[in-house]
Amino acid sequence: MATQVAVLSIFSYTNAKIKENGLWTDNDWYDDVLKVGVKNGVPYSEDEAEMRRLDAPMATEGEVPDYMGFPNV
């Protein structure tokens, strides 16, 4: 369980630009117990609290010193 969440966080953290019809297309999954899944290589959750956890480490545009001003912090 923790491993899956950690892997999802890494995907979320890198904020990779994953194109449609790429490596991850049609390899989607969702775990109802963990409330996390992957769609086209992008981690997501149908649960609002879990989605906030996935979004929290997301890299955003901007300088590091102003990180407290970002909405996901």
N, C-alpha and C positions, 0 to 999 in steps of 0.2 A: 504494500500500500504506500508506504513512504517513498519507495523507489519511483513509483509511477508519478506521484506528486512532484518529486524532485526533477524528474525528466521533463514533466510538463512545465515546471517553473523555468528550467533552462531554455526550453523552446520559447517560452513567453519572454524571458529576459533578453534573448538575442534579437527579438523583434525582426526575424528574418522575413524578407519580402518573398513569399512563396507564391509562385504563379499557378494559375489553374492549368490543368492538364499536365502537371509535372509529376514528379516522383511520388508525391503523397496523394494524388487524386484517386478516389475510390478506395482508399485505405483508412476510412473513417471508423471510429469506434467510440462508444460511450459506456462508462461503468456506472451503473445506477447506485451502487453502494458508495463509491468514492465521490460520485457526483461530478466527475470530470471526464472529458473526452477529447478527441482530436478530429477536426474536420479540415480536409485539404492541408494537413500539416500544421494547423493552428489550434492550440489548446483552447478549450472553452468549457463552460459549465452552464447548466440550466438553473443552477442555484445561485442566487445573487451574492451570498457570502463567499462561496467558492470562487466565483468570477472575480470578486475584488481581490482575493488572494493571488489569482493568476495574473491579474493586471498590475498588482503592486510592484513587482520587480521589473516591469516593462521598461525598456530603454526608451527614452524620449529625446527629441531634438533639443539642443541647447547646451549651455555651459554647465559643468558640474557644480560650481559654486552656487548656482541658483536653483538647485534641485528641490528645495522646500516650496517653491512656487508652483510646482507641477501638480495637477489635480489628482494624480495617482499616488501622491506621497501622503 
